[in-house]
Amino acid sequence: MGQIEDVADKISMKRFANTEFCPRFISDETDFENIGNKMAGKSIIIVSASSLGMSRQSLAMRTFMIARAAKENGAAEVILVEPDLFYSAQDRGARPELGNTAHDRDSKDLKKFDGQPFTAKLYAELLKLSGVDAVLTVHNHSKSVRSMFTEVFGGRFYDLIPYEIYVDYFLNSDIVDYGDEGEGLALCAPDKGAREFVKEMFSRLGLSKAKFVLLDKERTGEREVQIKLHAESETTFEDIRGHDIILFDDMVRTGSTVVKSCQFLKQIEPGKTVFAVSHFYASEEGRVKMANTAIDEILTLNTIPTILNRDVQGRLRKKLVVLKIEKWLALNLCRILNIEEPKGDDESLYQIDMSSKNSRWKRKIWLSEQLRTLHQEKGGAHASRASTR
Protein backbone atom coordinates (compact mmCIF):
# COMPACT_ATOMS: atom_id res chain seq x y z
CA MET A 1 0.00 0.00 0.00
CA GLY A 2 3.03 2.28 -0.25
CA GLN A 3 4.09 2.33 3.40
CA ILE A 4 7.83 2.90 3.49
CA GLU A 5 8.58 2.28 7.17
CA ASP A 6 8.99 -1.26 8.42
CA VAL A 7 6.36 -2.55 10.85
CA ALA A 8 9.09 -2.77 13.51
CA ASP A 9 9.49 1.02 13.25
CA LYS A 10 5.76 1.48 13.92
CA ILE A 11 5.02 -0.82 16.82
CA SER A 12 6.90 -2.80 19.44
CA MET A 13 5.54 -6.30 20.09
CA LYS A 14 6.66 -6.38 23.69
CA ARG A 15 6.36 -9.42 25.93
CA PHE A 16 6.94 -9.29 29.66
CA ALA A 17 8.93 -11.88 31.59
CA ASN A 18 5.68 -13.49 32.76
CA THR A 19 4.80 -14.07 29.05
CA GLU A 20 2.05 -11.39 28.95
CA PHE A 21 1.88 -9.48 25.66
CA CYS A 22 1.96 -5.68 25.61
CA PRO A 23 2.07 -3.86 22.24
CA ARG A 24 3.40 -0.30 22.17
CA PHE A 25 3.17 2.14 19.27
CA ILE A 26 6.61 3.72 19.07
CA SER A 27 6.79 7.43 19.96
CA ASP A 28 9.40 10.11 20.50
CA GLU A 29 10.77 9.52 23.99
CA THR A 30 11.40 13.24 24.46
CA ASP A 31 7.87 14.32 23.53
CA PHE A 32 5.85 15.04 26.66
CA GLU A 33 3.29 17.25 24.90
CA ASN A 34 1.38 14.57 22.96
CA ILE A 35 1.23 11.65 25.36
CA GLY A 36 -1.60 9.32 24.39
CA ASN A 37 -2.10 10.98 21.00
CA LYS A 38 0.57 9.33 18.85
CA MET A 39 -2.11 7.81 16.57
CA ALA A 40 -4.37 10.86 16.40
CA GLY A 41 -6.41 10.92 13.18
CA LYS A 42 -4.77 7.81 11.74
CA SER A 43 -6.32 4.68 10.24
CA ILE A 44 -4.62 1.64 11.74
CA ILE A 45 -4.67 -1.52 9.64
CA ILE A 46 -3.97 -4.79 11.44
CA VAL A 47 -3.11 -7.70 9.13
CA SER A 48 -3.73 -11.03 10.81
CA ALA A 49 -3.01 -14.46 9.35
CA SER A 50 -2.38 -17.96 10.68
CA SER A 51 1.14 -18.76 11.77
CA LEU A 52 3.14 -21.94 12.31
CA GLY A 53 4.60 -20.50 15.49
CA MET A 54 1.50 -19.15 17.21
CA SER A 55 -2.04 -20.40 17.84
CA ARG A 56 -5.09 -18.57 16.58
CA GLN A 57 -6.09 -17.91 20.17
CA SER A 58 -2.79 -16.09 20.79
CA LEU A 59 -3.07 -14.16 17.52
CA ALA A 60 -6.65 -13.12 18.33
CA MET A 61 -5.60 -11.81 21.75
CA ARG A 62 -2.80 -9.82 20.12
CA THR A 63 -5.30 -8.26 17.73
CA PHE A 64 -7.56 -7.20 20.62
CA MET A 65 -4.66 -5.53 22.43
CA ILE A 66 -3.18 -3.81 19.37
CA ALA A 67 -6.61 -2.43 18.45
CA ARG A 68 -7.15 -1.16 21.99
CA ALA A 69 -3.66 0.41 22.06
CA ALA A 70 -4.42 2.20 18.80
CA LYS A 71 -7.74 3.59 20.02
CA GLU A 72 -6.39 4.61 23.44
CA ASN A 73 -3.66 6.56 21.64
CA GLY A 74 -6.06 8.52 19.45
CA ALA A 75 -6.55 6.42 16.29
CA ALA A 76 -9.51 7.51 14.15
CA GLU A 77 -10.31 3.95 13.10
CA VAL A 78 -8.95 0.42 13.26
CA ILE A 79 -9.40 -2.03 10.39
CA LEU A 80 -8.69 -5.74 10.69
CA VAL A 81 -7.58 -7.56 7.54
CA GLU A 82 -7.96 -11.27 8.27
CA PRO A 83 -8.12 -13.19 4.96
CA ASP A 84 -9.17 -16.43 6.66
CA LEU A 85 -11.52 -15.15 9.37
CA PHE A 86 -10.88 -16.90 12.68
CA TYR A 87 -13.61 -19.04 14.27
CA SER A 88 -15.80 -19.00 11.14
CA ALA A 89 -16.49 -22.73 11.42
CA GLN A 90 -18.04 -22.14 14.86
CA ASP A 91 -20.84 -20.19 13.22
CA ARG A 92 -23.87 -21.15 15.32
CA GLY A 93 -24.92 -22.36 18.73
CA ALA A 94 -27.15 -24.99 20.31
CA ARG A 95 -30.37 -22.94 20.06
CA PRO A 96 -32.22 -21.85 16.89
CA GLU A 97 -31.69 -18.12 17.57
CA LEU A 98 -27.90 -18.61 17.75
CA GLY A 99 -26.97 -18.23 14.10
CA ASN A 100 -28.62 -17.22 10.85
CA THR A 101 -28.17 -20.27 8.64
CA ALA A 102 -29.16 -20.76 5.01
CA HIS A 103 -31.16 -23.85 5.99
CA ASP A 104 -33.71 -24.81 8.62
CA ARG A 105 -31.97 -26.35 11.61
CA ASP A 106 -33.18 -29.69 12.89
CA SER A 107 -32.38 -31.29 16.24
CA LYS A 108 -29.40 -33.12 14.72
CA ASP A 109 -27.83 -29.83 13.63
CA LEU A 110 -28.54 -28.18 16.99
CA LYS A 111 -27.04 -31.15 18.84
CA LYS A 112 -23.70 -30.71 17.06
CA PHE A 113 -23.25 -27.46 19.02
CA ASP A 114 -24.76 -28.61 22.31
CA GLY A 115 -22.73 -27.30 25.24
CA GLN A 116 -20.39 -25.03 23.27
CA PRO A 117 -20.50 -21.25 22.64
CA PHE A 118 -21.44 -19.40 19.45
CA THR A 119 -17.74 -18.56 19.16
CA ALA A 120 -17.86 -16.60 15.88
CA LYS A 121 -20.25 -14.10 17.48
CA LEU A 122 -18.12 -13.87 20.63
CA TYR A 123 -15.09 -13.16 18.42
CA ALA A 124 -16.93 -10.41 16.52
CA GLU A 125 -18.11 -8.77 19.73
CA LEU A 126 -14.64 -8.92 21.31
CA LEU A 127 -13.12 -7.34 18.18
CA LYS A 128 -15.68 -4.55 18.36
CA LEU A 129 -15.14 -4.06 22.08
CA SER A 130 -11.37 -3.88 21.63
CA GLY A 131 -11.70 -1.04 19.12
CA VAL A 132 -11.91 -2.66 15.68
CA ASP A 133 -14.23 -0.62 13.42
CA ALA A 134 -14.19 -2.71 10.24
CA VAL A 135 -13.22 -6.21 9.16
CA LEU A 136 -12.01 -7.33 5.72
CA THR A 137 -11.86 -11.03 4.86
CA VAL A 138 -11.80 -13.33 1.83
CA HIS A 139 -14.47 -15.78 0.63
CA ASN A 140 -16.20 -16.53 3.92
CA HIS A 141 -18.34 -19.65 3.59
CA SER A 142 -20.91 -18.95 6.32
CA LYS A 143 -24.10 -16.97 5.84
CA SER A 144 -24.40 -16.87 9.62
CA VAL A 145 -20.95 -15.29 10.02
CA ARG A 146 -21.50 -12.80 7.21
CA SER A 147 -24.84 -11.57 8.53
CA MET A 148 -23.65 -11.44 12.15
CA PHE A 149 -20.38 -9.58 11.40
CA THR A 150 -22.29 -7.13 9.19
CA GLU A 151 -24.62 -6.42 12.10
CA VAL A 152 -21.88 -6.10 14.73
CA PHE A 153 -19.79 -3.76 12.56
CA GLY A 154 -22.67 -1.68 11.26
CA GLY A 155 -22.20 -2.74 7.66
CA ARG A 156 -18.40 -2.36 7.69
CA PHE A 157 -17.74 -6.04 7.05
CA TYR A 158 -16.14 -6.69 3.67
CA ASP A 159 -16.16 -10.25 2.33
CA LEU A 160 -13.99 -10.16 -0.79
CA ILE A 161 -14.76 -12.93 -3.26
CA PRO A 162 -11.74 -13.68 -5.51
CA TYR A 163 -13.67 -14.08 -8.76
CA GLU A 164 -11.31 -11.91 -10.80
CA ILE A 165 -8.24 -13.82 -9.62
CA TYR A 166 -9.65 -17.23 -10.51
CA VAL A 167 -11.03 -15.97 -13.83
CA ASP A 168 -7.68 -14.47 -14.80
CA TYR A 169 -5.78 -17.63 -13.96
CA PHE A 170 -8.16 -20.06 -15.67
CA LEU A 171 -8.39 -17.96 -18.84
CA ASN A 172 -4.67 -17.28 -19.17
CA SER A 173 -2.90 -20.34 -17.73
CA ASP A 174 -2.75 -23.88 -19.07
CA ILE A 175 -4.13 -25.58 -15.96
CA VAL A 176 -7.12 -26.82 -18.00
CA ASP A 177 -7.68 -27.36 -21.72
CA TYR A 178 -10.80 -26.29 -23.59
CA GLY A 179 -12.05 -24.80 -26.84
CA ASP A 180 -12.41 -21.11 -27.64
CA GLU A 181 -15.94 -20.98 -26.23
CA GLY A 182 -15.38 -23.40 -23.37
CA GLU A 183 -15.92 -26.65 -25.26
CA GLY A 184 -14.58 -29.51 -23.17
CA LEU A 185 -14.67 -27.63 -19.84
CA ALA A 186 -17.01 -28.26 -16.89
CA LEU A 187 -17.32 -26.35 -13.61
CA CYS A 188 -18.49 -28.34 -10.59
CA ALA A 189 -20.08 -27.28 -7.31
CA PRO A 190 -19.66 -29.96 -4.60
CA ASP A 191 -22.94 -29.00 -2.87
CA LYS A 192 -25.77 -26.43 -2.92
CA GLY A 193 -23.79 -24.14 -0.63
CA ALA A 194 -21.19 -23.61 -3.37
CA ARG A 195 -23.68 -23.31 -6.24
CA GLU A 196 -24.05 -19.51 -6.30
CA PHE A 197 -20.29 -18.98 -6.20
CA VAL A 198 -19.66 -21.46 -9.01
CA LYS A 199 -22.53 -20.08 -11.11
CA GLU A 200 -21.02 -16.60 -10.79
CA MET A 201 -17.65 -18.02 -11.80
CA PHE A 202 -19.35 -19.63 -14.80
CA SER A 203 -20.84 -16.28 -15.79
CA ARG A 204 -17.61 -14.32 -15.37
CA LEU A 205 -15.51 -16.78 -17.39
CA GLY A 206 -17.72 -15.97 -20.38
CA LEU A 207 -17.29 -19.42 -21.95
CA SER A 208 -20.74 -20.06 -23.38
CA LYS A 209 -20.19 -23.74 -24.22
CA ALA A 210 -18.71 -24.77 -20.87
CA LYS A 211 -20.85 -27.00 -18.64
CA PHE A 212 -21.99 -26.73 -15.02
CA VAL A 213 -22.64 -29.71 -12.76
CA LEU A 214 -23.99 -29.76 -9.20
CA LEU A 215 -23.15 -32.56 -6.78
CA ASP A 216 -24.80 -33.48 -3.50
CA LYS A 217 -23.15 -34.81 -0.38
CA GLU A 218 -24.51 -36.56 2.66
CA ARG A 219 -22.26 -36.61 5.70
CA THR A 220 -22.47 -40.02 7.34
CA GLY A 221 -19.78 -39.38 9.96
CA GLU A 222 -17.15 -36.87 11.09
CA ARG A 223 -14.97 -37.78 8.09
CA GLU A 224 -17.31 -39.83 5.92
CA VAL A 225 -19.42 -38.44 3.08
CA GLN A 226 -21.45 -39.97 0.25
CA ILE A 227 -21.46 -38.18 -3.13
CA LYS A 228 -24.11 -38.22 -5.86
CA LEU A 229 -25.43 -36.03 -8.67
CA HIS A 230 -27.78 -33.41 -7.25
CA ALA A 231 -31.39 -33.65 -8.39
CA GLU A 232 -31.24 -29.94 -9.42
CA SER A 233 -28.07 -30.28 -11.49
CA GLU A 234 -28.45 -28.69 -14.92
CA THR A 235 -25.99 -31.14 -16.48
CA THR A 236 -25.79 -34.93 -16.39
CA PHE A 237 -22.61 -36.94 -16.14
CA GLU A 238 -22.87 -38.07 -19.75
CA ASP A 239 -22.86 -34.41 -20.81
CA ILE A 240 -19.40 -33.86 -19.31
CA ARG A 241 -17.73 -37.17 -20.13
CA GLY A 242 -14.14 -36.49 -21.23
CA HIS A 243 -14.22 -32.84 -20.10
CA ASP A 244 -11.60 -31.15 -17.95
CA ILE A 245 -13.40 -30.48 -14.66
CA ILE A 246 -12.79 -27.71 -12.10
CA LEU A 247 -14.33 -28.39 -8.71
CA PHE A 248 -14.60 -25.25 -6.56
CA ASP A 249 -14.91 -24.87 -2.79
CA ASP A 250 -14.21 -22.15 -0.26
CA MET A 251 -12.16 -24.22 2.19
CA VAL A 252 -10.69 -27.66 2.82
CA ARG A 253 -9.59 -29.24 6.10
CA THR A 254 -9.41 -33.02 5.99
CA GLY A 255 -10.02 -33.41 2.24
CA SER A 256 -12.66 -36.11 2.67
CA THR A 257 -15.34 -34.36 0.62
CA VAL A 258 -13.15 -33.20 -2.25
CA VAL A 259 -11.46 -36.59 -2.66
CA LYS A 260 -14.80 -38.42 -2.62
CA SER A 261 -16.19 -35.91 -5.14
CA CYS A 262 -13.23 -36.27 -7.50
CA GLN A 263 -13.32 -40.07 -7.20
CA PHE A 264 -16.99 -39.89 -8.10
CA LEU A 265 -16.22 -37.67 -11.11
CA LYS A 266 -13.48 -40.04 -12.29
CA GLN A 267 -16.22 -42.53 -13.15
CA ILE A 268 -17.05 -40.42 -16.21
CA GLU A 269 -13.43 -40.50 -17.41
CA PRO A 270 -12.70 -36.75 -17.37
CA GLY A 271 -9.70 -35.28 -19.09
CA LYS A 272 -8.43 -33.71 -15.86
CA THR A 273 -9.84 -32.91 -12.41
CA VAL A 274 -8.69 -29.66 -10.79
CA PHE A 275 -9.62 -28.64 -7.25
CA ALA A 276 -9.77 -24.85 -6.72
CA VAL A 277 -10.05 -23.75 -3.08
CA SER A 278 -9.64 -20.37 -1.37
CA HIS A 279 -8.54 -21.52 2.11
CA PHE A 280 -6.21 -24.52 2.33
CA TYR A 281 -5.67 -25.99 5.80
CA ALA A 282 -2.61 -28.16 5.22
CA SER A 283 -3.18 -30.75 7.91
CA GLU A 284 -1.28 -34.03 7.78
CA GLU A 285 -4.56 -35.89 7.22
CA GLY A 286 -5.51 -33.55 4.40
CA ARG A 287 -2.16 -33.88 2.65
CA VAL A 288 -2.37 -37.66 2.72
CA LYS A 289 -5.93 -37.76 1.40
CA MET A 290 -5.44 -35.17 -1.35
CA ALA A 291 -2.40 -36.96 -2.67
CA ASN A 292 -5.02 -39.32 -4.13
CA THR A 293 -4.75 -39.66 -7.92
CA ALA A 294 -8.41 -38.61 -8.27
CA ILE A 295 -7.17 -34.98 -7.93
CA ASP A 296 -4.83 -34.00 -10.74
CA GLU A 297 -4.03 -30.48 -9.57
CA ILE A 298 -4.87 -28.13 -6.68
CA LEU A 299 -5.17 -24.35 -7.01
CA THR A 300 -5.36 -22.28 -3.84
CA LEU A 301 -4.78 -18.78 -2.46
CA ASN A 302 -2.31 -17.85 0.27
CA THR A 303 -5.01 -16.69 2.70
CA ILE A 304 -3.28 -19.12 5.06
CA PRO A 305 0.37 -18.18 4.36
CA THR A 306 1.82 -21.39 5.78
CA ILE A 307 0.77 -23.13 2.57
CA LEU A 308 3.80 -21.49 0.91
CA ASN A 309 6.09 -23.60 3.12
CA ARG A 310 7.45 -26.53 1.13
CA ASP A 311 7.45 -28.79 4.18
CA VAL A 312 3.78 -27.99 4.73
CA GLN A 313 3.01 -28.84 1.11
CA GLY A 314 4.70 -32.22 1.45
CA ARG A 315 3.79 -34.70 -1.29
CA LEU A 316 1.23 -32.25 -2.71
CA ARG A 317 4.03 -30.01 -3.96
CA LYS A 318 3.92 -31.71 -7.36
CA LYS A 319 0.31 -30.69 -8.00
CA LEU A 320 -0.14 -27.53 -5.95
CA VAL A 321 -0.28 -23.96 -7.29
CA VAL A 322 -0.61 -21.03 -4.87
CA LEU A 323 -1.85 -17.61 -5.99
CA LYS A 324 -0.47 -14.88 -3.72
CA ILE A 325 -3.09 -12.18 -3.18
CA GLU A 326 -1.35 -9.39 -1.22
CA LYS A 327 -1.57 -6.95 -4.14
CA TRP A 328 -5.26 -7.72 -4.69
CA LEU A 329 -6.00 -7.21 -0.99
CA ALA A 330 -4.12 -3.90 -0.96
CA LEU A 331 -6.00 -2.60 -4.02
CA ASN A 332 -9.35 -3.50 -2.47
CA LEU A 333 -8.39 -1.89 0.83
CA CYS A 334 -7.40 1.32 -0.95
CA ARG A 335 -10.82 1.41 -2.61
CA ILE A 336 -12.60 0.78 0.70
CA LEU A 337 -10.62 3.57 2.38
CA ASN A 338 -11.08 5.81 -0.67
CA ILE A 339 -7.36 6.51 -0.94
CA GLU A 340 -5.10 6.56 -3.98
CA GLU A 341 -3.75 3.20 -5.07
CA PRO A 342 0.05 2.89 -4.92
CA LYS A 343 1.79 3.48 -8.25
CA GLY A 344 4.24 1.03 -9.76
CA ASP A 345 5.39 -0.68 -12.93
CA ASP A 346 3.81 -3.99 -11.99
CA GLU A 347 0.21 -4.29 -13.20
CA SER A 348 -0.20 -7.86 -11.96
CA LEU A 349 -3.20 -8.62 -9.79
CA TYR A 350 -1.49 -11.51 -8.00
CA GLN A 351 1.72 -13.55 -7.90
CA ILE A 352 2.15 -17.24 -8.62
CA ASP A 353 3.99 -19.86 -6.59
CA MET A 354 4.47 -23.14 -8.43
CA SER A 355 7.04 -25.88 -7.92
CA SER A 356 9.32 -26.95 -10.75
CA LYS A 357 8.17 -30.47 -9.88
CA ASN A 358 4.70 -29.66 -11.24
CA SER A 359 4.23 -31.36 -14.62
CA ARG A 360 3.04 -28.06 -16.15
CA TRP A 361 6.18 -26.17 -15.15
CA LYS A 362 8.01 -24.79 -18.19
CA ARG A 363 9.73 -21.67 -16.86
CA LYS A 364 9.47 -19.52 -13.79
CA ILE A 365 6.40 -17.31 -13.91
CA TRP A 366 5.97 -15.03 -10.93
CA LEU A 367 3.34 -12.51 -12.01
CA SER A 368 -0.16 -12.79 -13.42
CA GLU A 369 0.82 -10.44 -16.26
CA GLN A 370 3.37 -13.02 -17.43
CA LEU A 371 0.57 -15.50 -18.04
CA ARG A 372 -0.38 -13.59 -21.18
CA THR A 373 2.48 -15.23 -23.06
CA LEU A 374 1.22 -18.67 -22.06
CA HIS A 375 -2.27 -17.70 -23.15
CA GLN A 376 -0.97 -16.77 -26.61
CA GLU A 377 0.93 -20.05 -26.89
CA LYS A 378 -2.10 -22.18 -26.02
CA GLY A 379 -4.49 -20.39 -28.38
CA GLY A 380 -3.78 -22.81 -31.21
CA ALA A 381 -4.13 -25.81 -28.91
CA HIS A 382 -7.59 -24.63 -27.85
CA ALA A 383 -8.79 -24.33 -31.41
CA SER A 384 -7.37 -27.74 -32.29
CA ARG A 385 -9.01 -29.47 -29.32
CA ALA A 386 -12.36 -27.81 -30.02
CA SER A 387 -12.38 -29.17 -33.54
CA THR A 388 -11.98 -32.75 -32.31
CA ARG A 389 -14.95 -32.71 -29.87
C-alpha positions in Angstrom: 0.0 0.0 0.0 3.0 2.3 -0.2 4.1 2.3 3.4 7.8 2.9 3.5 8.6 2.3 7.2 9.0 -1.3 8.4 6.4 -2.5 10.9 9.1 -2.8 13.5 9.5 1.0 13.3 5.8 1.5 13.9 5.0 -0.8 16.8 6.9 -2.8 19.4 5.5 -6.3 20.1 6.7 -6.4 23.7 6.4 -9.4 25.9 6.9 -9.3 29.7 8.9 -11.9 31.6 5.7 -13.5 32.8 4.8 -14.1 29.0 2.1 -11.4 28.9 1.9 -9.5 25.7 2.0 -5.7 25.6 2.1 -3.9 22.2 3.4 -0.3 22.2 3.2 2.1 19.3 6.6 3.7 19.1 6.8 7.4 20.0 9.4 10.1 20.5 10.8 9.5 24.0 11.4 13.2 24.5 7.9 14.3 23.5 5.9 15.0 26.7 3.3 17.3 24.9 1.4 14.6 23.0 1.2 11.6 25.4 -1.6 9.3 24.4 -2.1 11.0 21.0 0.6 9.3 18.8 -2.1 7.8 16.6 -4.4 10.9 16.4 -6.4 10.9 13.2 -4.8 7.8 11.7 -6.3 4.7 10.2 -4.6 1.6 11.7 -4.7 -1.5 9.6 -4.0 -4.8 11.4 -3.1 -7.7 9.1 -3.7 -11.0 10.8 -3.0 -14.5 9.4 -2.4 -18.0 10.7 1.1 -18.8 11.8 3.1 -21.9 12.3 4.6 -20.5 15.5 1.5 -19.1 17.2 -2.0 -20.4 17.8 -5.1 -18.6 16.6 -6.1 -17.9 20.2 -2.8 -16.1 20.8 -3.1 -14.2 17.5 -6.6 -13.1 18.3 -5.6 -11.8 21.7 -2.8 -9.8 20.1 -5.3 -8.3 17.7 -7.6 -7.2 20.6 -4.7 -5.5 22.4 -3.2 -3.8 19.4 -6.6 -2.4 18.5 -7.1 -1.2 22.0 -3.7 0.4 22.1 -4.4 2.2 18.8 -7.7 3.6 20.0 -6.4 4.6 23.4 -3.7 6.6 21.6 -6.1 8.5 19.5 -6.6 6.4 16.3 -9.5 7.5 14.1 -10.3 4.0 13.1 -8.9 0.4 13.3 -9.4 -2.0 10.4 -8.7 -5.7 10.7 -7.6 -7.6 7.5 -8.0 -11.3 8.3 -8.1 -13.2 5.0 -9.2 -16.4 6.7 -11.5 -15.2 9.4 -10.9 -16.9 12.7 -13.6 -19.0 14.3 -15.8 -19.0 11.1 -16.5 -22.7 11.4 -18.0 -22.1 14.9 -20.8 -20.2 13.2 -23.9 -21.2 15.3 -24.9 -22.4 18.7 -27.1 -25.0 20.3 -30.4 -22.9 20.1 -32.2 -21.8 16.9 -31.7 -18.1 17.6 -27.9 -18.6 17.7 -27.0 -18.2 14.1 -28.6 -17.2 10.8 -28.2 -20.3 8.6 -29.2 -20.8 5.0 -31.2 -23.8 6.0 -33.7 -24.8 8.6 -32.0 -26.3 11.6 -33.2 -29.7 12.9 -32.4 -31.3 16.2 -29.4 -33.1 14.7 -27.8 -29.8 13.6 -28.5 -28.2 17.0 -27.0 -31.2 18.8 -23.7 -30.7 17.1 -23.3 -27.5 19.0 -24.8 -28.6 22.3 -22.7 -27.3 25.2 -20.4 -25.0 23.3 -20.5 -21.3 22.6 -21.4 -19.4 19.5 -17.7 -18.6 19.2 -17.9 -16.6 15.9 -20.2 -14.1 17.5 -18.1 -13.9 20.6 -15.1 -13.2 18.4 -16.9 -10.4 16.5 -18.1 -8.8 19.7 -14.6 -8.9 21.3 -13.1 -7.3 18.2 -15.7 -4.6 18.4 -15.1 -4.1 22.1 -11.4 -3.9 21.6 -11.7 -1.0 19.1 -11.9 -2.7 15.7 -14.2 -0.6 13.4 -14.2 -2.7 10.2 -13.2 -6.2 9.2 -12.0 -7.3 5.7 -11.9 -11.0 4.9 -11.8 -13.3 1.8 -14.5 -15.8 0.6 -16.2 -16.5 3.9 -18.3 -19.6 3.6 -20.9 -19.0 6.3 -24.1 -17.0 5.8 -24.4 -16.9 9.6 -20.9 -15.3 10.0 -21.5 -12.8 7.2 -24.8 -11.6 8.5 -23.7 -11.4 12.1 -20.4 -9.6 11.4 -22.3 -7.1 9.2 -24.6 -6.4 12.1 -21.9 -6.1 14.7 -19.8 -3.8 12.6 -22.7 -1.7 11.3 -22.2 -2.7 7.7 -18.4 -2.4 7.7 -17.7 -6.0 7.0 -16.1 -6.7 3.7 -16.2 -10.3 2.3 -14.0 -10.2 -0.8 -14.8 -12.9 -3.3 -11.7 -13.7 -5.5 -13.7 -14.1 -8.8 -11.3 -11.9 -10.8 -8.2 -13.8 -9.6 -9.7 -17.2 -10.5 -11.0 -16.0 -13.8 -7.7 -14.5 -14.8 -5.8 -17.6 -14.0 -8.2 -20.1 -15.7 -8.4 -18.0 -18.8 -4.7 -17.3 -19.2 -2.9 -20.3 -17.7 -2.7 -23.9 -19.1 -4.1 -25.6 -16.0 -7.1 -26.8 -18.0 -7.7 -27.4 -21.7 -10.8 -26.3 -23.6 -12.0 -24.8 -26.8 -12.4 -21.1 -27.6 -15.9 -21.0 -26.2 -15.4 -23.4 -23.4 -15.9 -26.7 -25.3 -14.6 -29.5 -23.2 -14.7 -27.6 -19.8 -17.0 -28.3 -16.9 -17.3 -26.4 -13.6 -18.5 -28.3 -10.6 -20.1 -27.3 -7.3 -19.7 -30.0 -4.6 -22.9 -29.0 -2.9 -25.8 -26.4 -2.9 -23.8 -24.1 -0.6 -21.2 -23.6 -3.4 -23.7 -23.3 -6.2 -24.0 -19.5 -6.3 -20.3 -19.0 -6.2 -19.7 -21.5 -9.0 -22.5 -20.1 -11.1 -21.0 -16.6 -10.8 -17.6 -18.0 -11.8 -19.3 -19.6 -14.8 -20.8 -16.3 -15.8 -17.6 -14.3 -15.4 -15.5 -16.8 -17.4 -17.7 -16.0 -20.4 -17.3 -19.4 -21.9 -20.7 -20.1 -23.4 -20.2 -23.7 -24.2 -18.7 -24.8 -20.9 -20.8 -27.0 -18.6 -22.0 -26.7 -15.0 -22.6 -29.7 -12.8 -24.0 -29.8 -9.2 -23.2 -32.6 -6.8 -24.8 -33.5 -3.5 -23.1 -34.8 -0.4 -24.5 -36.6 2.7 -22.3 -36.6 5.7 -22.5 -40.0 7.3 -19.8 -39.4 10.0 -17.2 -36.9 11.1 -15.0 -37.8 8.1 -17.3 -39.8 5.9 -19.4 -38.4 3.1 -21.4 -40.0 0.3 -21.5 -38.2 -3.1 -24.1 -38.2 -5.9 -25.4 -36.0 -8.7 -27.8 -33.4 -7.2 -31.4 -33.6 -8.4 -31.2 -29.9 -9.4 -28.1 -30.3 -11.5 -28.5 -28.7 -14.9 -26.0 -31.1 -16.5 -25.8 -34.9 -16.4 -22.6 -36.9 -16.1 -22.9 -38.1 -19.8 -22.9 -34.4 -20.8 -19.4 -33.9 -19.3 -17.7 -37.2 -20.1 -14.1 -36.5 -21.2 -14.2 -32.8 -20.1 -11.6 -31.1 -17.9 -13.4 -30.5 -14.7 -12.8 -27.7 -12.1 -14.3 -28.4 -8.7 -14.6 -25.3 -6.6 -14.9 -24.9 -2.8 -14.2 -22.1 -0.3 -12.2 -24.2 2.2 -10.7 -27.7 2.8 -9.6 -29.2 6.1 -9.4 -33.0 6.0 -10.0 -33.4 2.2 -12.7 -36.1 2.7 -15.3 -34.4 0.6 -13.1 -33.2 -2.3 -11.5 -36.6 -2.7 -14.8 -38.4 -2.6 -16.2 -35.9 -5.1 -13.2 -36.3 -7.5 -13.3 -40.1 -7.2 -17.0 -39.9 -8.1 -16.2 -37.7 -11.1 -13.5 -40.0 -12.3 -16.2 -42.5 -13.1 -17.1 -40.4 -16.2 -13.4 -40.5 -17.4 -12.7 -36.8 -17.4 -9.7 -35.3 -19.1 -8.4 -33.7 -15.9 -9.8 -32.9 -12.4 -8.7 -29.7 -10.8 -9.6 -28.6 -7.3 -9.8 -24.8 -6.7 -10.1 -23.7 -3.1 -9.6 -20.4 -1.4 -8.5 -21.5 2.1 -6.2 -24.5 2.3 -5.7 -26.0 5.8 -2.6 -28.2 5.2 -3.2 -30.8 7.9 -1.3 -34.0 7.8 -4.6 -35.9 7.2 -5.5 -33.5 4.4 -2.2 -33.9 2.6 -2.4 -37.7 2.7 -5.9 -37.8 1.4 -5.4 -35.2 -1.3 -2.4 -37.0 -2.7 -5.0 -39.3 -4.1 -4.8 -39.7 -7.9 -8.4 -38.6 -8.3 -7.2 -35.0 -7.9 -4.8 -34.0 -10.7 -4.0 -30.5 -9.6 -4.9 -28.1 -6.7 -5.2 -24.4 -7.0 -5.4 -22.3 -3.8 -4.8 -18.8 -2.5 -2.3 -17.9 0.3 -5.0 -16.7 2.7 -3.3 -19.1 5.1 0.4 -18.2 4.4 1.8 -21.4 5.8 0.8 -23.1 2.6 3.8 -21.5 0.9 6.1 -23.6 3.1 7.5 -26.5 1.1 7.5 -28.8 4.2 3.8 -28.0 4.7 3.0 -28.8 1.1 4.7 -32.2 1.5 3.8 -34.7 -1.3 1.2 -32.3 -2.7 4.0 -30.0 -4.0 3.9 -31.7 -7.4 0.3 -30.7 -8.0 -0.1 -27.5 -5.9 -0.3 -24.0 -7.3 -0.6 -21.0 -4.9 -1.8 -17.6 -6.0 -0.5 -14.9 -3.7 -3.1 -12.2 -3.2 -1.4 -9.4 -1.2 -1.6 -7.0 -4.1 -5.3 -7.7 -4.7 -6.0 -7.2 -1.0 -4.1 -3.9 -1.0 -6.0 -2.6 -4.0 -9.4 -3.5 -2.5 -8.4 -1.9 0.8 -7.4 1.3 -0.9 -10.8 1.4 -2.6 -12.6 0.8 0.7 -10.6 3.6 2.4 -11.1 5.8 -0.7 -7.4 6.5 -0.9 -5.1 6.6 -4.0 -3.8 3.2 -5.1 0.0 2.9 -4.9 1.8 3.5 -8.2 4.2 1.0 -9.8 5.4 -0.7 -12.9 3.8 -4.0 -12.0 0.2 -4.3 -13.2 -0.2 -7.9 -12.0 -3.2 -8.6 -9.8 -1.5 -11.5 -8.0 1.7 -13.5 -7.9 2.1 -17.2 -8.6 4.0 -19.9 -6.6 4.5 -23.1 -8.4 7.0 -25.9 -7.9 9.3 -26.9 -10.8 8.2 -30.5 -9.9 4.7 -29.7 -11.2 4.2 -31.4 -14.6 3.0 -28.1 -16.2 6.2 -26.2 -15.1 8.0 -24.8 -18.2 9.7 -21.7 -16.9 9.5 -19.5 -13.8 6.4 -17.3 -13.9 6.0 -15.0 -10.9 3.3 -12.5 -12.0 -0.2 -12.8 -13.4 0.8 -10.4 -16.3 3.4 -13.0 -17.4 0.6 -15.5 -18.0 -0.4 -13.6 -21.2 2.5 -15.2 -23.1 1.2 -18.7 -22.1 -2.3 -17.7 -23.1 -1.0 -16.8 -26.6 0.9 -20.0 -26.9 -2.1 -22.2 -26.0 -4.5 -20.4 -28.4 -3.8 -22.8 -31.2 -4.1 -25.8 -28.9 -7.6 -24.6 -27.9 -8.8 -24.3 -31.4 -7.4 -27.7 -32.3 -9.0 -29.5 -29.3 -12.4 -27.8 -30.0 -12.4 -29.2 -33.5 -12.0 -32.8 -32.3 -14.9 -32.7 -29.9 
